[in-house]
Amino acid sequence: MPFVKQQKNKAYFKRYQVKYRRRREGKTDYYARKRLVVQAKNKYNSPKYRLVVRFTNKDIICQIVYAKLQGDFVLSAAYAHELPRYGIKGGLTNWAAAYATGLLLARRTLAKLGLADKYEGFAEPDGTVQLVEAAEDAPRPFKAFLDVGLARTSTGARVFGAMKGASDGGLYIPHNGNRFPGFDIETKTNDDELLRNYIYGVHVAEYMEYLEEEDEERYKKQFSTFLKNGITSDKVEDMYAEAHEAIRADPSAKPTEKKGKPAKPYRRSVALNKKQRLNKIKEAKAAFEAAN
């Protein structure tokens, strides 16, 4: 029998080091996280802010996060389930909703920091790629870096919709337009009109019209939330435009009322001493004898 080298011997397992827990769970890309979190030494204890965007099946989560040795701390947050308060009645996970959620986060963060009046952003987005510039006689714009997590950064992805909304809302997020919808890889140019249509949900309205003509049953099923609230294809663009204005008018968070019974106060049992334990036994015996 030929000699077979033992690959994983005792020495291998003695020296084996397990990966970080969140790497083992497949939740964190530590290669990307290191570059998003590590701050330059000459900036001392200045936090490095991240615009964290995450998608669930029914919601969009946008947060401004910074890291400390103790862990991550959230400066502010906005969620797509808040959008119905601003007039967006359905489609809370599409591209236009991602833009609106990013816009809400930006205005809420700047209001918290007292910079809302100094950095208005771009109130009427026309689809052009624009970055916030520093204003005279004012602090520099609030800077954050996009954190996409494990999401694929393909052209036209919704994470870039949230980034565009936050950028137009007044945050300084370094980026270019090569991942926005309509980017031409050959000419290296953006289709501004197409990007504007995505911001205002025109692509949703066009699909609604198409589906209404081709398959009315599927149209009623897919856009049931819109139809229930009386939103047809010709009202979609106005709905998003009015929502953007409402977000800028009042971006403050309003806590929801919790439904259900209030939690019962927890009563911690007090330890008895020996005398109290004996008295408790006597009382239990007396009660038993009296009953019988």
HELIX and SHEET records of a PDB file:
HELIX    1   1 LYS A   10  ARG A   15  1                                   6    
HELIX    2   2 ARG A   21  ARG A   24  1                                   4    
HELIX    3   3 TYR A   30  VAL A   37  1                                   8    
HELIX    4   4 LYS A   41  LYS A   43  5                                   3    
HELIX    5   5 ALA A   80  TYR A   86  5                                   7    
HELIX    6   6 TRP A   95  LEU A  113  1                                  19    
HELIX    7   7 ARG A  158  ASP A  168  1                                  11    
HELIX    8   8 ASP A  192  ILE A  199  1                                   8    
HELIX    9   9 VAL A  202  GLU A  214  1                                  13    
HELIX   10  10 GLU A  216  GLN A  222  1                                   7    
HELIX   11  11 SER A  224  LYS A  228  1                                   5    
HELIX   12  12 SER A  233  LYS A  235  5                                   3    
HELIX   13  13 VAL A  236  ALA A  249  1                                  14    
HELIX   14  14 LYS A  274  ALA A  291  1                                  18    
SHEET    1   A 4 GLY A  71  TYR A  79  0                                        
SHEET    2   A 4 ILE A  60  LYS A  68 -1                                        
SHEET    3   A 4 ARG A  50  PHE A  55 -1                                        
SHEET    4   A 4 PHE A 145  ASP A 147  1                                        
END                                                                             
